[in-house]
Amino acid sequence: MRLALSISIVTFVIVLGVFAYVSDFTVYLGDDPTACNNCHVMDAAYEGWLHSGHKVRAECNDCHVPHDLLPKYLSKAEHGFNHVSAFTLDNIPQAIRAKESSRLIIQENCIRCHTETVSEVADGAPDANRYCFDCHRTVAHGDRGVSTLPFKDAKSYR
């Protein structure tokens, strides 16, 4: 019984290691924006960011994940699971939209970087009914659907 359990554990670790190596899993633990563009549905968002003013100041993780260590990696794990599941089950949406939990993270990060500006707007009280990106949607990624890359997210025009 112990031998079978030991063989199972060693086999699991080897399979997990091979998966991590083949999938280049560790690249997703870092902050390289090209990792976010590994899926073609991100072409327009990546291309828009690449030519935006935010490129010199912020990368994907600066806006899309929490900055504290544990919440950052929990968020990355959740997003990664959702992305892998969608890809594996061939359930990739035409237009990617942030879930409510992601919208809250993005909002917190907008305010974190732009605290001084936010404090000068509406006496420092953010509009409870809107996110920063409701009005400033094109700032970080440019106009929706605009991309010089082959994939064009035509259904996401607003």
Backbone as CSV, one residue per row, in Angstrom:
resi,resn,N_x,N_y,N_z,CA_x,CA_y,CA_z,C_x,C_y,C_z
1,MET,0.815,-1.199,0.000,0.000,0.000,0.000,0.856,1.259,0.000
2,ARG,1.917,1.279,0.822,2.797,2.444,0.879,3.533,2.629,-0.440
3,LEU,3.902,1.518,-1.063,4.610,1.593,-2.346,3.695,2.189,-3.414
4,ALA,2.440,1.766,-3.449,1.492,2.293,-4.431,1.257,3.787,-4.198
5,LEU,1.151,4.192,-2.949,0.958,5.604,-2.631,2.190,6.416,-3.031
6,SER,3.366,5.909,-2.739,4.609,6.595,-3.104,4.740,6.735,-4.613
7,ILE,4.430,5.673,-5.340,4.503,5.708,-6.811,3.482,6.717,-7.347
8,SER,2.296,6.740,-6.775,1.262,7.690,-7.209,1.705,9.125,-6.988
9,ILE,2.270,9.398,-5.827,2.729,10.760,-5.515,3.862,11.171,-6.446
10,VAL,4.831,10.305,-6.649,5.952,10.613,-7.541,5.449,10.824,-8.968
11,THR,4.539,9.990,-9.418,3.968,10.127,-10.768,3.231,11.463,-10.900
12,PHE,2.443,11.807,-9.897,1.714,13.076,-9.912,2.675,14.257,-9.993
13,VAL,3.736,14.233,-9.195,4.726,15.317,-9.191,5.413,15.407,-10.553
14,ILE,5.741,14.288,-11.154,6.382,14.289,-12.475,5.435,14.853,-13.528
15,VAL,4.188,14.400,-13.530,3.203,14.908,-14.498,3.004,16.401,-14.308
16,LEU,2.895,16.841,-13.061,2.735,18.263,-12.772,3.951,19.057,-13.254
17,GLY,5.129,18.536,-13.026,6.365,19.187,-13.474,6.442,19.281,-14.987
18,VAL,6.084,18.202,-15.685,6.089,18.210,-17.151,5.068,19.219,-17.665
19,PHE,3.881,19.242,-17.057,2.854,20.214,-17.455,3.366,21.643,-17.272
20,ALA,3.979,21.913,-16.114,4.488,23.265,-15.840,5.562,23.649,-16.856
21,TYR,6.415,22.703,-17.218,7.476,22.990,-18.184,6.915,23.196,-19.589
22,VAL,6.058,22.301,-20.033,5.506,22.362,-21.387,4.625,23.597,-21.574
23,SER,3.847,23.939,-20.556,2.926,25.074,-20.676,3.609,26.406,-20.379
24,ASP,4.872,26.372,-19.968,5.605,27.576,-19.570,4.824,28.314,-18.489
25,PHE,4.266,27.552,-17.579,3.414,28.041,-16.503,4.041,29.187,-15.722
26,THR,5.339,29.118,-15.468,5.979,30.101,-14.603,5.952,31.514,-15.190
27,VAL,5.813,31.649,-16.502,5.765,32.986,-17.096,4.548,33.754,-16.587
28,TYR,3.491,33.049,-16.223,2.273,33.694,-15.746,2.388,34.172,-14.300
29,LEU,3.433,33.759,-13.610,3.650,34.209,-12.240,4.316,35.576,-12.198
30,GLY,4.913,35.984,-13.308,5.614,37.265,-13.368,4.723,38.396,-13.841
31,ASP,5.370,39.464,-14.300,4.656,40.672,-14.704,4.844,41.015,-16.177
32,ASP,5.349,40.102,-16.986,5.601,40.376,-18.393,4.289,40.473,-19.168
33,PRO,3.992,41.641,-19.765,2.737,41.805,-20.503,2.585,40.865,-21.693
34,THR,3.683,40.394,-22.268,3.547,39.475,-23.403,2.916,38.153,-22.972
35,ALA,3.042,37.791,-21.687,2.388,36.576,-21.189,0.876,36.723,-21.278
36,CYS,0.387,37.926,-21.036,-1.063,38.170,-21.104,-1.568,38.084,-22.538
37,ASN,-0.675,38.249,-23.485,-1.066,38.247,-24.894,-0.862,36.882,-25.543
38,ASN,-0.661,35.838,-24.759,-0.475,34.497,-25.323,-1.732,33.967,-25.990
39,CYS,-2.877,34.497,-25.623,-4.135,34.063,-26.219,-4.576,35.110,-27.239
40,HIS,-4.971,34.666,-28.419,-5.290,35.602,-29.501,-6.414,36.554,-29.162
41,VAL,-7.296,36.206,-28.246,-8.401,37.104,-27.918,-7.908,38.353,-27.189
42,MET,-6.676,38.346,-26.739,-6.115,39.508,-26.060,-5.380,40.439,-27.019
43,ASP,-5.319,40.086,-28.309,-4.564,40.895,-29.273,-4.953,42.363,-29.254
44,ALA,-6.225,42.660,-29.336,-6.672,44.056,-29.400,-6.338,44.802,-28.112
45,ALA,-6.557,44.164,-26.964,-6.263,44.813,-25.687,-4.764,45.061,-25.546
46,TYR,-3.969,44.070,-25.899,-2.507,44.210,-25.810,-2.006,45.277,-26.778
47,GLU,-2.476,45.226,-27.996,-2.041,46.199,-29.002,-2.443,47.612,-28.596
48,GLY,-3.657,47.763,-28.071,-4.097,49.067,-27.601,-3.219,49.584,-26.474
49,TRP,-2.893,48.712,-25.513,-2.020,49.095,-24.401,-0.627,49.451,-24.907
50,LEU,-0.124,48.677,-25.860,1.224,48.876,-26.393,1.400,50.274,-26.971
51,HIS,0.338,50.853,-27.503,0.402,52.180,-28.122,-0.249,53.258,-27.257
52,SER,-0.532,52.944,-26.006,-1.194,53.915,-25.129,-0.171,54.627,-24.251
53,GLY,-0.620,55.670,-23.617,0.220,56.400,-22.681,0.519,55.597,-21.424
54,HIS,-0.319,54.615,-21.120,-0.098,53.802,-19.924,1.094,52.849,-20.074
55,LYS,1.514,52.582,-21.286,2.587,51.605,-21.502,3.852,51.963,-20.710
56,VAL,4.179,53.246,-20.647,5.405,53.644,-19.957,5.238,53.667,-18.439
57,ARG,4.007,53.575,-17.947,3.757,53.683,-16.511,3.172,52.419,-15.875
58,ALA,2.464,51.614,-16.655,1.758,50.479,-16.054,1.752,49.281,-16.999
59,GLU,1.896,48.109,-16.403,1.768,46.863,-17.147,0.456,46.203,-16.715
60,CYS,0.109,45.121,-17.343,-1.179,44.459,-17.099,-1.469,44.283,-15.610
61,ASN,-0.507,43.734,-14.875,-0.726,43.437,-13.460,-0.880,44.686,-12.612
62,ASP,-0.337,45.805,-13.046,-0.495,47.039,-12.278,-1.956,47.440,-12.175
63,CYS,-2.743,47.108,-13.189,-4.163,47.477,-13.202,-5.089,46.309,-12.883
64,HIS,-4.728,45.104,-13.298,-5.680,43.997,-13.284,-5.577,43.037,-12.110
65,VAL,-4.576,43.182,-11.252,-4.491,42.317,-10.065,-4.184,43.165,-8.834
66,PRO,-4.576,42.693,-7.657,-4.233,43.416,-6.426,-2.715,43.484,-6.260
67,HIS,-2.248,44.398,-5.452,-0.806,44.571,-5.298,-0.225,43.868,-4.082
68,ASP,-1.052,43.492,-3.133,-0.557,42.731,-1.987,-0.248,41.310,-2.448
69,LEU,0.806,40.716,-1.890,1.339,39.445,-2.376,0.314,38.316,-2.453
70,LEU,-0.343,37.996,-1.357,-1.287,36.875,-1.359,-2.496,37.137,-2.263
71,PRO,-3.158,38.299,-2.139,-4.287,38.558,-3.048,-3.867,38.577,-4.527
72,LYS,-2.656,39.039,-4.804,-2.170,39.067,-6.190,-2.161,37.662,-6.781
73,TYR,-1.552,36.720,-6.065,-1.426,35.372,-6.611,-2.731,34.581,-6.539
74,LEU,-3.588,34.897,-5.573,-4.915,34.279,-5.562,-5.715,34.758,-6.778
75,SER,-5.612,36.029,-7.093,-6.295,36.588,-8.260,-5.733,35.986,-9.548
76,LYS,-4.410,35.887,-9.634,-3.782,35.276,-10.820,-4.228,33.822,-10.978
77,ALA,-4.337,33.097,-9.863,-4.776,31.695,-9.921,-6.216,31.608,-10.408
78,GLU,-7.082,32.477,-9.882,-8.485,32.478,-10.308,-8.597,32.820,-11.796
79,HIS,-7.911,33.884,-12.217,-7.954,34.278,-13.630,-7.375,33.171,-14.507
80,GLY,-6.260,32.600,-14.077,-5.642,31.530,-14.852,-6.559,30.337,-15.012
81,PHE,-7.211,29.944,-13.923,-8.154,28.826,-13.991,-9.285,29.139,-14.965
82,ASN,-9.839,30.352,-14.869,-10.927,30.740,-15.773,-10.468,30.748,-17.229
83,HIS,-9.269,31.248,-17.473,-8.761,31.315,-18.847,-8.470,29.928,-19.409
84,VAL,-7.835,29.093,-18.611,-7.531,27.729,-19.066,-8.826,26.958,-19.305
85,SER,-9.790,27.116,-18.411,-11.080,26.429,-18.575,-11.770,26.874,-19.860
86,ALA,-11.816,28.171,-20.096,-12.467,28.687,-21.310,-11.761,28.172,-22.559
87,PHE,-10.438,28.169,-22.536,-9.674,27.696,-23.694,-9.878,26.198,-23.903
88,THR,-9.790,25.420,-22.826,-9.915,23.966,-22.914,-11.313,23.552,-23.372
89,LEU,-12.337,24.233,-22.868,-13.717,23.890,-23.207,-14.206,24.621,-24.457
90,ASP,-13.310,25.349,-25.103,-13.636,26.122,-26.314,-14.836,27.029,-26.059
91,ASN,-14.757,27.733,-24.939,-15.825,28.639,-24.537,-15.259,30.052,-24.368
92,ILE,-14.518,30.501,-25.384,-13.877,31.809,-25.329,-14.845,32.845,-25.875
93,PRO,-15.164,33.867,-25.072,-16.117,34.876,-25.545,-15.523,35.738,-26.656
94,GLN,-16.376,36.217,-27.545,-15.922,37.119,-28.603,-15.366,38.399,-28.002
95,ALA,-16.067,38.939,-27.041,-15.625,40.160,-26.376,-15.381,39.848,-24.904
96,ILE,-14.173,40.075,-24.464,-13.830,39.801,-23.077,-14.281,40.982,-22.227
97,ARG,-14.999,40.670,-21.179,-15.478,41.681,-20.255,-15.039,41.290,-18.849
98,ALA,-14.605,42.268,-18.086,-14.174,42.018,-16.715,-15.379,41.645,-15.855
99,LYS,-15.173,40.664,-14.995,-16.197,40.304,-14.019,-16.230,41.382,-12.943
100,GLU,-17.259,41.369,-12.130,-17.405,42.402,-11.094,-16.191,42.428,-10.165
101,SER,-15.674,41.265,-9.781,-14.503,41.241,-8.895,-13.297,41.894,-9.564
102,SER,-13.150,41.698,-10.860,-12.046,42.326,-11.597,-12.261,43.829,-11.730
103,ARG,-13.499,44.235,-11.931,-13.796,45.673,-12.029,-13.416,46.392,-10.737
104,LEU,-13.702,45.754,-9.607,-13.356,46.358,-8.318,-11.842,46.499,-8.162
105,ILE,-11.098,45.482,-8.593,-9.637,45.525,-8.525,-9.110,46.645,-9.414
106,ILE,-9.616,46.736,-10.631,-9.172,47.781,-11.559,-9.470,49.157,-10.970
107,GLN,-10.670,49.324,-10.411,-11.050,50.606,-9.800,-10.089,50.970,-8.673
108,GLU,-9.794,50.021,-7.793,-8.863,50.275,-6.691,-7.503,50.698,-7.215
109,ASN,-7.044,50.050,-8.291,-5.733,50.380,-8.842,-5.726,51.722,-9.561
110,CYS,-6.835,52.089,-10.196,-6.936,53.440,-10.793,-6.758,54.487,-9.696
111,ILE,-7.492,54.298,-8.619,-7.446,55.270,-7.520,-6.078,55.266,-6.852
112,ARG,-5.463,54.092,-6.703,-4.136,53.997,-6.082,-3.113,54.822,-6.857
113,CYS,-3.141,54.736,-8.179,-2.172,55.470,-8.989,-2.534,56.941,-9.158
114,HIS,-3.819,57.241,-9.143,-4.280,58.596,-9.443,-4.949,59.249,-8.234
115,THR,-4.436,58.966,-7.041,-5.036,59.467,-5.804,-5.177,60.986,-5.816
116,GLU,-4.128,61.677,-6.222,-4.173,63.141,-6.211,-5.249,63.670,-7.156
117,THR,-5.318,63.105,-8.351,-6.328,63.538,-9.316,-7.730,63.260,-8.803
118,VAL,-7.929,62.066,-8.253,-9.248,61.691,-7.740,-9.659,62.620,-6.599
119,SER,-8.707,63.015,-5.775,-9.033,63.889,-4.639,-9.508,65.260,-5.099
120,GLU,-9.157,65.652,-6.318,-9.560,66.956,-6.849,-10.887,66.905,-7.595
121,VAL,-11.424,65.711,-7.794,-12.684,65.547,-8.517,-13.799,65.304,-7.509
122,ALA,-14.878,66.023,-7.627,-16.072,65.837,-6.779,-15.720,65.814,-5.303
123,ASP,-14.858,66.731,-4.896,-14.442,66.836,-3.488,-13.848,65.538,-2.962
124,GLY,-13.229,64.767,-3.833,-12.572,63.535,-3.429,-13.488,62.357,-3.225
125,ALA,-14.779,62.537,-3.447,-15.728,61.437,-3.275,-15.996,60.799,-4.630
126,PRO,-15.515,59.566,-4.853,-15.764,58.926,-6.139,-17.260,58.689,-6.352
127,ASP,-17.683,58.786,-7.582,-19.083,58.552,-7.930,-19.398,57.087,-7.653
128,ALA,-20.285,56.832,-6.732,-20.594,55.466,-6.310,-21.271,54.653,-7.407
129,ASN,-21.783,55.309,-8.413,-22.496,54.592,-9.465,-21.651,54.307,-10.696
130,ARG,-20.408,54.756,-10.700,-19.568,54.556,-11.883,-18.148,54.183,-11.492
131,TYR,-17.492,53.493,-12.413,-16.070,53.202,-12.287,-15.301,54.251,-13.080
132,CYS,-14.035,54.427,-12.759,-13.198,55.367,-13.514,-13.237,55.050,-15.004
133,PHE,-13.175,53.747,-15.328,-13.091,53.347,-16.730,-14.418,53.438,-17.471
134,ASP,-15.501,53.773,-16.773,-16.747,54.035,-17.486,-16.581,55.257,-18.379
135,CYS,-15.876,56.259,-17.886,-15.635,57.471,-18.677,-14.284,57.432,-19.390
136,HIS,-13.327,56.741,-18.809,-11.965,56.724,-19.340,-11.628,55.357,-19.946
137,ARG,-12.577,54.777,-20.649,-12.453,53.422,-21.182,-11.275,53.245,-22.135
138,THR,-10.963,54.248,-22.927,-9.931,54.082,-23.959,-8.529,54.446,-23.479
139,VAL,-8.400,54.885,-22.242,-7.100,55.351,-21.760,-6.047,54.243,-21.771
140,ALA,-6.349,53.105,-21.192,-5.330,52.052,-21.050,-5.202,51.144,-22.264
141,HIS,-6.287,50.968,-23.026,-6.256,50.021,-24.135,-6.622,50.616,-25.477
142,GLY,-6.864,51.896,-25.548,-7.247,52.508,-26.811,-8.682,52.168,-27.178
143,ASP,-9.067,52.532,-28.382,-10.426,52.244,-28.850,-10.625,50.752,-28.980
144,ARG,-11.801,50.284,-28.611,-12.097,48.856,-28.697,-12.122,48.396,-30.149
145,GLY,-11.566,47.221,-30.363,-11.610,46.626,-31.687,-10.532,47.126,-32.621
146,VAL,-9.731,48.083,-32.192,-8.681,48.608,-33.055,-7.405,47.821,-32.795
147,SER,-6.905,47.164,-33.797,-5.693,46.385,-33.652,-5.019,46.252,-35.004
148,THR,-3.698,46.285,-35.004,-2.968,46.051,-36.239,-2.632,44.578,-36.394
149,LEU,-3.024,43.780,-35.425,-2.747,42.355,-35.470,-3.860,41.636,-36.215
150,PRO,-3.626,40.384,-36.645,-4.618,39.665,-37.461,-5.978,39.520,-36.799
151,PHE,-6.038,39.243,-35.499,-7.324,39.072,-34.836,-7.903,40.442,-34.534
152,LYS,-9.171,40.638,-34.835,-9.832,41.907,-34.550,-11.144,41.623,-33.840
153,ASP,-11.273,42.133,-32.653,-12.440,41.893,-31.836,-13.568,42.821,-32.290
154,ALA,-14.149,42.524,-33.425,-15.134,43.409,-34.057,-16.421,43.512,-33.257
155,LYS,-16.757,42.525,-32.450,-18.018,42.564,-31.716,-17.951,43.418,-30.474
156,SER,-16.791,43.975,-30.167,-16.699,44.738,-28.938,-16.712,46.250,-29.173
157,TYR,-17.040,46.687,-30.389,-17.156,48.130,-30.625,-18.248,48.720,-29.766
158,ARG,-18.031,49.902,-29.299,-19.065,50.572,-28.484,-19.507,51.811,-29.166
